[in-house]
Amino acid sequence: MNFIGYLNLIYKKQYLYQLTIDKKSCKNNVYPFNLPIIKQFTKLDFHPNVTFIIGENGSGKSTLLEALAIKLGFNPEGGTKFINFSTYKSHSELYKYLKIHKHHEHPENHFFLRAESFYNVATEIDNVFATHNYGGKSLHHQSHGESFFSLMTHRFGENGLYILDEPEAALSPSRQIAMLVIMKKLIKENCQFIIATHSPILLSYPDALIYEIDKFGNMNKINYEETDTYMITKDFINNYHKIQNKLQLF
């Protein structure tokens, strides 16, 4: 590490340090407290730059991310802390039992992105006439991928905290690579990311922590090339003809 990198490490402001759950007060036999990830949960230490949470569909990563965001004051459907609306209350009570160790200063910029409800957030942005903060053009007047990218280029700023749930959902592979560049720029400007993803491209971001949720609900720190996301993608690309034959796709 060079001298500039060392200074950045010393003076970088980390907004979130650690997450724990008050299990003594949890309702153990009802959702989401009966999920393996909640039963096995001990603590989650955040990386000052990027923390990735990965796992199979239904493993609970989005449930955990949602609870974290709500506990921090975000709308359950996404957006900034100043966006307040509700189309359908489907969020769990998990946030009530979270304990967050965080910096005493609040981030200047922030956003909670949920791919599944971003359409509703875009509608609310139009309703409150806030499109000037998102490039001056309605997010509904752009493709799904363009609106995601417009959000990152126009709304994400320095000294920020960004919680992203499957941001790759609308992004092409080339745009996911471009997102890595945006992340690098923002991290240099004192930003922190918490990301749930299935993307082997986004997951490749260096100097990050990766937690993989196994079938028993354990959250294991793991290296990039050891993740199922990387290994399955690599195996398919290198052997797709064999896999096609095995699956009898021809």
C-alpha positions as a Markdown table, in Angstrom:
| # | Residue | x | y | z |
|---|---|---|---|---|
| 1 | Met | 0.0 | 0.0 | 0.0 |
| 2 | Asn | 1.4 | 3.4 | -1.0 |
| 3 | Phe | 1.4 | 6.5 | 1.3 |
| 4 | Ile | -1.9 | 8.0 | -0.1 |
| 5 | Gly | -3.6 | 4.6 | 0.3 |
| 6 | Tyr | -2.4 | 4.5 | 3.9 |
| 7 | Leu | -3.8 | 7.9 | 4.6 |
| 8 | Asn | -7.1 | 7.1 | 3.1 |
| 9 | Leu | -7.3 | 4.0 | 5.3 |
| 10 | Ile | -6.6 | 6.0 | 8.4 |
| 11 | Tyr | -9.0 | 8.9 | 7.7 |
| 12 | Lys | -11.8 | 7.1 | 5.9 |
| 13 | Lys | -15.1 | 7.5 | 7.7 |
| 14 | Gln | -16.8 | 4.2 | 8.2 |
| 15 | Tyr | -20.5 | 4.7 | 8.8 |
| 16 | Leu | -21.5 | 1.2 | 9.8 |
| 17 | Tyr | -19.2 | -1.0 | 11.9 |
| 18 | Gln | -21.2 | -4.0 | 13.1 |
| 19 | Leu | -24.7 | -5.5 | 13.1 |
| 20 | Thr | -26.1 | -7.8 | 15.8 |
| 21 | Ile | -29.6 | -9.1 | 16.7 |
| 22 | Asp | -31.3 | -9.1 | 20.1 |
| 23 | Lys | -32.3 | -12.8 | 19.9 |
| 24 | Lys | -33.6 | -13.0 | 23.4 |
| 25 | Ser | -36.6 | -10.8 | 22.4 |
| 26 | Cys | -37.2 | -12.6 | 19.0 |
| 27 | Lys | -40.4 | -14.5 | 18.2 |
| 28 | Asn | -38.6 | -17.7 | 17.3 |
| 29 | Asn | -41.3 | -19.7 | 15.6 |
| 30 | Val | -42.6 | -17.1 | 13.2 |
| 31 | Tyr | -41.2 | -15.5 | 10.0 |
| 32 | Pro | -38.5 | -14.2 | 9.7 |
| 33 | Phe | -37.1 | -15.4 | 13.0 |
| 34 | Asn | -37.5 | -19.0 | 12.0 |
| 35 | Leu | -35.2 | -18.5 | 9.0 |
| 36 | Pro | -31.9 | -20.4 | 9.3 |
| 37 | Ile | -29.9 | -17.2 | 8.8 |
| 38 | Ile | -31.6 | -15.5 | 11.7 |
| 39 | Lys | -31.3 | -18.6 | 14.0 |
| 40 | Gln | -27.6 | -18.9 | 13.2 |
| 41 | Phe | -26.8 | -15.2 | 13.2 |
| 42 | Thr | -24.2 | -13.9 | 15.6 |
| 43 | Lys | -22.8 | -10.7 | 14.2 |
| 44 | Leu | -22.0 | -9.0 | 10.9 |
| 45 | Asp | -18.8 | -6.9 | 10.7 |
| 46 | Phe | -18.9 | -4.4 | 7.9 |
| 47 | His | -16.0 | -3.5 | 5.6 |
| 48 | Pro | -15.3 | 0.2 | 5.4 |
| 49 | Asn | -15.6 | 0.1 | 1.6 |
| 50 | Val | -17.8 | -2.8 | 0.4 |
| 51 | Thr | -19.6 | -5.6 | 2.2 |
| 52 | Phe | -21.2 | -8.2 | -0.1 |
| 53 | Ile | -23.9 | -10.7 | 1.1 |
| 54 | Ile | -24.5 | -13.6 | -1.2 |
| 55 | Gly | -26.5 | -16.8 | -1.1 |
| 56 | Glu | -29.2 | -18.8 | -2.8 |
| 57 | Asn | -32.7 | -17.5 | -3.4 |
| 58 | Gly | -34.6 | -17.7 | -0.2 |
| 59 | Ser | -31.5 | -17.7 | 2.0 |
| 60 | Gly | -32.6 | -14.4 | 3.7 |
| 61 | Lys | -30.1 | -11.9 | 2.4 |
| 62 | Ser | -32.7 | -9.5 | 1.2 |
| 63 | Thr | -34.7 | -9.9 | 4.4 |
| 64 | Leu | -31.6 | -8.9 | 6.4 |
| 65 | Leu | -30.8 | -6.0 | 4.1 |
| 66 | Glu | -34.3 | -4.7 | 4.3 |
| 67 | Ala | -34.3 | -4.8 | 8.1 |
| 68 | Leu | -30.9 | -3.0 | 8.2 |
| 69 | Ala | -32.2 | -0.3 | 5.9 |
| 70 | Ile | -35.5 | 0.2 | 7.8 |
| 71 | Lys | -33.5 | 0.4 | 11.1 |
| 72 | Leu | -31.4 | 3.1 | 9.6 |
| 73 | Gly | -34.5 | 5.1 | 8.7 |
| 74 | Phe | -35.0 | 4.2 | 5.0 |
| 75 | Asn | -38.4 | 3.6 | 3.4 |
| 76 | Pro | -39.0 | -0.2 | 3.2 |
| 77 | Glu | -39.5 | 0.1 | -0.5 |
| 78 | Gly | -36.3 | 2.0 | -1.1 |
| 79 | Gly | -35.1 | 5.5 | -1.9 |
| 80 | Thr | -33.6 | 8.1 | 0.4 |
| 81 | Lys | -34.6 | 8.7 | 4.0 |
| 82 | Phe | -36.7 | 11.6 | 2.7 |
| 83 | Ile | -38.9 | 9.5 | 0.5 |
| 84 | Asn | -42.0 | 8.4 | 2.5 |
| 85 | Phe | -44.6 | 6.3 | 0.8 |
| 86 | Ser | -46.1 | 2.9 | 0.9 |
| 87 | Thr | -47.8 | 0.7 | -1.8 |
| 88 | Tyr | -47.9 | -2.5 | 0.2 |
| 89 | Lys | -46.5 | -3.2 | 3.7 |
| 90 | Ser | -44.7 | -6.5 | 3.2 |
| 91 | His | -41.7 | -5.9 | 5.4 |
| 92 | Ser | -41.0 | -8.0 | 8.5 |
| 93 | Glu | -40.5 | -6.9 | 12.1 |
| 94 | Leu | -36.9 | -7.9 | 12.1 |
| 95 | Tyr | -35.6 | -4.3 | 12.1 |
| 96 | Lys | -37.0 | -3.9 | 15.6 |
| 97 | Tyr | -34.5 | -6.4 | 17.0 |
| 98 | Leu | -31.4 | -5.1 | 15.2 |
| 99 | Lys | -28.5 | -3.4 | 17.0 |
| 100 | Ile | -26.2 | -1.3 | 14.8 |
| 101 | His | -22.8 | -0.1 | 15.8 |
| 102 | Lys | -22.2 | 3.0 | 13.7 |
| 103 | His | -20.3 | 6.3 | 13.4 |
| 104 | His | -21.6 | 9.2 | 15.4 |
| 105 | Glu | -21.8 | 11.3 | 12.2 |
| 106 | His | -24.5 | 10.7 | 9.6 |
| 107 | Pro | -23.6 | 10.3 | 5.9 |
| 108 | Glu | -24.3 | 13.3 | 3.7 |
| 109 | Asn | -25.7 | 11.1 | 1.0 |
| 110 | His | -27.6 | 7.9 | 1.2 |
| 111 | Phe | -29.9 | 5.5 | -0.8 |
| 112 | Phe | -31.5 | 2.1 | -0.4 |
| 113 | Leu | -32.0 | 0.4 | -3.7 |
| 114 | Arg | -34.4 | -2.5 | -4.1 |
| 115 | Ala | -34.6 | -3.8 | -7.6 |
| 116 | Glu | -38.1 | -5.3 | -7.0 |
| 117 | Ser | -39.7 | -2.0 | -6.0 |
| 118 | Phe | -37.6 | 0.6 | -7.8 |
| 119 | Tyr | -40.6 | 1.3 | -10.1 |
| 120 | Asn | -42.5 | 2.5 | -7.1 |
| 121 | Val | -39.6 | 4.7 | -6.0 |
| 122 | Ala | -39.4 | 6.2 | -9.5 |
| 123 | Thr | -43.1 | 7.1 | -9.4 |
| 124 | Glu | -42.7 | 8.8 | -6.0 |
| 125 | Ile | -39.7 | 10.8 | -7.3 |
| 126 | Asp | -42.0 | 12.1 | -10.1 |
| 127 | Asn | -44.8 | 12.8 | -7.6 |
| 128 | Val | -42.6 | 15.0 | -5.4 |
| 129 | Phe | -41.0 | 16.7 | -8.4 |
| 130 | Ala | -37.5 | 15.6 | -7.5 |
| 131 | Thr | -36.3 | 14.5 | -10.9 |
| 132 | His | -33.7 | 17.3 | -10.9 |
| 133 | Asn | -31.7 | 15.2 | -8.4 |
| 134 | Tyr | -31.7 | 12.3 | -10.8 |
| 135 | Gly | -30.4 | 13.9 | -14.0 |
| 136 | Gly | -33.4 | 16.1 | -14.8 |
| 137 | Lys | -35.3 | 13.3 | -16.6 |
| 138 | Ser | -38.1 | 11.1 | -15.2 |
| 139 | Leu | -36.7 | 7.6 | -14.4 |
| 140 | His | -39.9 | 6.3 | -16.0 |
| 141 | His | -38.8 | 7.9 | -19.3 |
| 142 | Gln | -35.7 | 5.7 | -19.4 |
| 143 | Ser | -35.2 | 2.0 | -19.8 |
| 144 | His | -34.9 | -0.1 | -16.6 |
| 145 | Gly | -31.2 | -0.3 | -16.9 |
| 146 | Glu | -30.8 | 3.4 | -17.9 |
| 147 | Ser | -32.8 | 4.5 | -14.8 |
| 148 | Phe | -30.6 | 2.4 | -12.5 |
| 149 | Phe | -27.5 | 3.9 | -14.1 |
| 150 | Ser | -28.9 | 7.4 | -13.9 |
| 151 | Leu | -29.5 | 6.9 | -10.2 |
| 152 | Met | -25.9 | 6.0 | -9.6 |
| 153 | Thr | -24.4 | 8.7 | -11.8 |
| 154 | His | -26.6 | 11.6 | -10.6 |
| 155 | Arg | -27.9 | 10.7 | -7.1 |
| 156 | Phe | -25.0 | 8.9 | -5.5 |
| 157 | Gly | -22.5 | 11.4 | -4.1 |
| 158 | Glu | -19.5 | 11.7 | -1.8 |
| 159 | Asn | -19.6 | 10.9 | 2.0 |
| 160 | Gly | -22.4 | 8.4 | 1.3 |
| 161 | Leu | -23.9 | 5.1 | 2.5 |
| 162 | Tyr | -25.5 | 3.0 | -0.1 |
| 163 | Ile | -27.5 | -0.2 | 0.6 |
| 164 | Leu | -28.2 | -2.1 | -2.7 |
| 165 | Asp | -30.3 | -5.2 | -3.1 |
| 166 | Glu | -29.5 | -6.9 | -6.3 |
| 167 | Pro | -28.5 | -3.8 | -8.3 |
| 168 | Glu | -27.4 | -5.9 | -11.2 |
| 169 | Ala | -31.1 | -6.8 | -12.0 |
| 170 | Ala | -31.4 | -4.2 | -14.7 |
| 171 | Leu | -27.8 | -3.8 | -15.8 |
| 172 | Ser | -26.1 | -5.4 | -18.7 |
| 173 | Pro | -22.6 | -7.0 | -18.1 |
| 174 | Ser | -20.9 | -3.9 | -19.6 |
| 175 | Arg | -23.0 | -1.6 | -17.3 |
| 176 | Gln | -22.1 | -3.8 | -14.3 |
| 177 | Ile | -18.4 | -3.3 | -15.2 |
| 178 | Ala | -19.1 | 0.4 | -15.4 |
| 179 | Met | -20.7 | 0.3 | -12.0 |
| 180 | Leu | -17.4 | -1.0 | -10.6 |
| 181 | Val | -15.8 | 2.1 | -11.8 |
| 182 | Ile | -18.5 | 4.3 | -10.2 |
| 183 | Met | -18.1 | 2.4 | -6.9 |
| 184 | Lys | -14.3 | 3.0 | -7.0 |
| 185 | Lys | -14.8 | 6.7 | -7.5 |
| 186 | Leu | -17.3 | 7.0 | -4.7 |
| 187 | Ile | -15.2 | 4.9 | -2.3 |
| 188 | Lys | -12.4 | 7.3 | -2.8 |
| 189 | Glu | -14.9 | 10.0 | -1.8 |
| 190 | Asn | -15.6 | 8.3 | 1.5 |
| 191 | Cys | -18.6 | 6.1 | 0.6 |
| 192 | Gln | -19.6 | 2.8 | 2.0 |
| 193 | Phe | -21.6 | 0.1 | 0.2 |
| 194 | Ile | -23.6 | -2.8 | 1.6 |
| 195 | Ile | -24.7 | -5.1 | -1.4 |
| 196 | Ala | -26.7 | -8.2 | -1.8 |
| 197 | Thr | -25.9 | -9.7 | -5.2 |
| 198 | His | -25.8 | -12.7 | -7.6 |
| 199 | Ser | -23.5 | -11.0 | -10.0 |
| 200 | Pro | -20.0 | -12.4 | -10.4 |
| 201 | Ile | -18.9 | -9.1 | -12.0 |
| 202 | Leu | -19.9 | -6.9 | -9.1 |
| 203 | Leu | -18.7 | -9.4 | -6.6 |
| 204 | Ser | -15.2 | -9.1 | -8.0 |
| 205 | Tyr | -14.7 | -5.7 | -6.5 |
| 206 | Pro | -11.4 | -5.9 | -4.6 |
| 207 | Asp | -10.7 | -4.8 | -1.0 |
| 208 | Ala | -14.2 | -5.9 | 0.2 |
| 209 | Leu | -15.7 | -8.4 | 2.5 |
| 210 | Ile | -17.9 | -11.3 | 1.1 |
| 211 | Tyr | -20.3 | -13.2 | 3.3 |
| 212 | Glu | -21.8 | -16.3 | 1.8 |
| 213 | Ile | -24.9 | -17.8 | 3.4 |
| 214 | Asp | -24.8 | -21.6 | 3.4 |
| 215 | Lys | -27.8 | -24.0 | 3.4 |
| 216 | Phe | -27.7 | -24.0 | 7.3 |
| 217 | Gly | -27.9 | -20.3 | 7.5 |
| 218 | Asn | -24.3 | -19.7 | 8.5 |
| 219 | Met | -22.7 | -16.5 | 7.2 |
| 220 | Asn | -19.2 | -17.4 | 6.2 |
| 221 | Lys | -16.4 | -14.9 | 5.2 |
| 222 | Ile | -15.1 | -16.2 | 1.8 |
| 223 | Asn | -12.7 | -15.3 | -0.9 |
| 224 | Tyr | -14.1 | -14.3 | -4.3 |
| 225 | Glu | -12.9 | -17.4 | -6.2 |
| 226 | Glu | -14.3 | -19.7 | -3.6 |
| 227 | Thr | -17.9 | -18.4 | -3.9 |
| 228 | Asp | -20.5 | -20.4 | -5.7 |
| 229 | Thr | -21.3 | -17.3 | -7.7 |
| 230 | Tyr | -17.8 | -17.4 | -9.2 |
| 231 | Met | -17.3 | -21.1 | -9.5 |
| 232 | Ile | -20.7 | -21.9 | -11.1 |
| 233 | Thr | -20.3 | -19.1 | -13.6 |
| 234 | Lys | -16.8 | -20.0 | -14.5 |
| 235 | Asp | -17.7 | -23.7 | -14.9 |
| 236 | Phe | -20.6 | -22.9 | -17.2 |
| 237 | Ile | -18.6 | -20.5 | -19.4 |
| 238 | Asn | -15.8 | -23.0 | -19.7 |
| 239 | Asn | -18.0 | -26.1 | -20.2 |
| 240 | Tyr | -21.3 | -24.8 | -21.5 |
| 241 | His | -21.5 | -27.4 | -24.3 |
| 242 | Lys | -21.1 | -30.3 | -21.8 |
| 243 | Ile | -23.7 | -28.7 | -19.5 |
| 244 | Gln | -26.1 | -28.2 | -22.3 |
| 245 | Asn | -25.8 | -31.9 | -23.2 |
| 246 | Lys | -26.1 | -33.0 | -19.6 |
| 247 | Leu | -29.3 | -31.0 | -19.3 |
| 248 | Gln | -30.5 | -32.4 | -22.6 |
| 249 | Leu | -31.2 | -29.0 | -24.0 |
| 250 | Phe | -30.5 | -30.1 | -27.6 |
